Amino acid sequence: MSEGGLVEDLLTREPASVKMQCGFTRIYNSLSAKEQTAIDSALERIENDTGAGRARVYSYSWLSEVLKKNGHQISSSTVARHMTKRCGCE
């Protein structure tokens, strides 16, 4: 590795070159089409849940718990960042 490459990369940022898939997208892309459809449905239920606080039935926390239960390590904050477009995908 050359020192020049690091310096150049640090001084000339190109947004497209630093975008990375977030944890949610990596998990989503690893799922089968049927599982992706189920995730899409769950995300729709989260968006349409009108409850507040503990009255919410579907939430980012709920989705992360379901994913963890099924072997995917992800936090509710990672799901929330992805859904609010504040993750590495954007």
Residue pairs with C-beta under 8 A, 6 or more apart in sequence:
19 88
19 89
19 90
20 88
20 89
21 29
21 88
21 89
22 78
22 81
22 82
22 87
22 88
22 89
23 74
23 78
23 82
24 74
24 78
24 79
24 81
24 82
24 87
25 82
25 87
25 89
27 67
27 72
27 74
28 36
28 39
31 39
39 63
42 58
42 63
42 66
43 63
43 83
45 57
45 58
46 58
46 59
46 60
46 62
46 63
46 83
47 83
49 56
49 57
49 58
49 59
51 57
56 62
59 76
60 76
60 77
60 79
60 80
60 83
61 76
63 76
63 79
64 74
64 75
64 76
64 78
64 79
65 76
67 74
68 74
78 87
81 87
82 89
